[in-house]
Amino acid sequence: MGSTVGDTLASPIGRSVVEAREARAAASEAYRRERARRSPYEAIARTVLKLRMDRDLTQQQLATRVGTSHSQIARIESGQYRPTVETLHRIAEAFDLDLDVDFVPRGRREHRATQVA
């Protein structure tokens, strides 16, 4: 990774990860499309990771509660895996939560990972 400078993660060459991501997005339509395609999965990943960390669980412990493998939890938390609704339901149950799927107007999407108790 890089070193932390203030609130920004700096890469070894001095450019923040966010700056590098934005520069690449500005230069590549394909990158922007792929980033948009992965966005929902990254939001799920952040939520699952936050829930797991808040409850002081390892990926293996969560996998056992969900009835799946450690590698599947790792893939979900990577933000690059498309979990099924059934898997999300089992994850919610492992945290003693209900799964809530919602449709919201575009442009008003919330990052619920920061709102989950």
DAGI-V20962 format. One line per field, one symbol per residue. ss: DSSP state (h for helix, s for strand, l for the rest). A space follows every 10 residues. Layout:
ss: ???
This chain:
ss: llsssllsss lllllshhhh hhhhhhhlhh hhhhhhhhhh hhhhhhhhhh hhhhllllhh hhhhhhlllh hhhhhhhhll llllhhhhhh hhhhllllll llllllllll lhhhlll
